[in-house]
Each structure stands twice: as structure tokens, then as C-alpha cells.
Amino acid sequence: MIKSIGLLTSKDHLTHEQFMKHWVEIHAPLAHAVPGLRRYVQSHIVAERTRSDIPTTAVDVDGIAELWYDDREAMDRAMASAQSKALHADGALFIGRIKSFIVEEKVIVSAAGGGTADERAR
């Protein structure tokens, strides 16, 4: 599996509540139509956690979007689809700034059954 993670900040003229309402009620349902999209997760920022021993990075984030695909090729095919283009066009209506990453995960701790997924599969 591979995923795209986007750190999202609302357009300047929107309140956080307006941003969230659009994201949940209008944008999220569009994701259902994107071919090859396996999972779409919206993480809503409720508070900031800081540490006294490490300086914070100055980043304004209203939410974090995670889009999961089987592999990079599946993601590329999905991004080329009309449904994905509609999702991105809608995102431009309420997302003011974005920082995106394509990531592969390495499970370090898994709550289910103890150990990592790789260890449990053996």
C-alpha cells in the first residue's frame, strides 16, 4: 500500500468551521467515486501537542488528508481519472495551502495481536 498525505490549510476567507463543513459534507463524498482509492481518512485537528525539549515547526494546519492506494501505479491511474480531477477542482475551492507527501508506511507497533504486521505474517 502507498498513500498520499496532505497537510491542509483553509482559504483565508473561511473560518475553520466553514473549512471543515465543506471538507466533510461536500468534498469527502466526491472521493467515493475515485477509482482505485482504497481508503480516505480525514484527520481533524483538535489541539496542538508541544514538547518542551524540541522546538515546534511553524505550520498552520486545519486538517490532514490521507488517500490510500494499492501501489504507485494505481495512484497514478486514479489521479488521471475524471473523478480525481473533480475532487482536486473542489479542493481548490476551500483549501488555501497544501503540503503533500507520498509515503510508504513501516509498522513499528501494532495494537492487534502484538508485534508488527510483518512479524505476525510469518
Salt bridges, closest charged atoms under 4 A:
ASP12 OD1 - ARG97 NH1 3.53
GLU25 OE1 - LYS21 NZ 2.84
ASP53 OD2 - ARG51 NH2 2.62
ASP62 OD1 - HIS16 ND1 2.84
GLU66 OE1 - LYS3 NZ 2.73
ASP70 OD2 - ARG38 NH2 2.92
ASP76 OD1 - ARG72 NE 3.60
ASP90 OD1 - HIS22 NE2 2.93
ASP90 OD2 - HIS27 ND1 2.70
GLU105 OE2 - LYS3 NZ 2.49
